[in-house]
Amino acid sequence: MGLTAPQVGENVRMLLMNATGEPTDDRVYVNPVLSDPTGEEEAEEGCLSLPDIRADILRSQAMRIDAQDLEGRPFHDLQSGFIARVWQHETDHLNGTLILDRMGPVAKMAAKRILKELEEQYAKTQQAKPKAGRKPLL
């Protein structure tokens, strides 16, 4: 559906999305800015950054996006429903917000075990990496 540059280690304000899965529907938004929210709707969301965690998230139903393409040309678009939801979810990533920050307390409690497992897996990967400035022992 969508992915931001920071999710793959690039510190730039760019999001990619494809609402249909068709190669011709790939969209790139550089420096996206959302505005003109209209209505609200709640729907289930998941996130590549937090596998196995899903929650109902309240979002604006319609939205405007102003951005640039890969050549730096400005453009805007108005969308509702699923595409507007993806824009909001991915823009949250660009602003340092995860679905955890938008989940209600009951949903957070339901995800507690999965979060603990994800934290443990992450800690193991960090322990396996050589420390910066040090040579591996082997």
C-alpha angles and dihedrals in degrees: 000000000000143000134180129216094243090058088065096041100267115128098214132108100248133127130191125199143170116188097188107032091239112131091228090060097063110130129192123197119189117195093356120198120191123210145153098048113196128193127337136252135174120224139158117270135185130187136216088220091059108035117202094018116115130167142165107259126191112228138163111274095221132024145173121229126199115192145134129254123232091276091054096253112146120234140162136207138188119214141161136201120012098003092050089049092052091049090053094045093049094042087054087059090052088053095047097256124132129192086257087069091054098043121105121241095261092052090048091053091049090053096046096100093047091048091051090052091049090050091051092049090050092049090053092052090050092050090052093055119091112248116254112266094016128102117232112260093235 
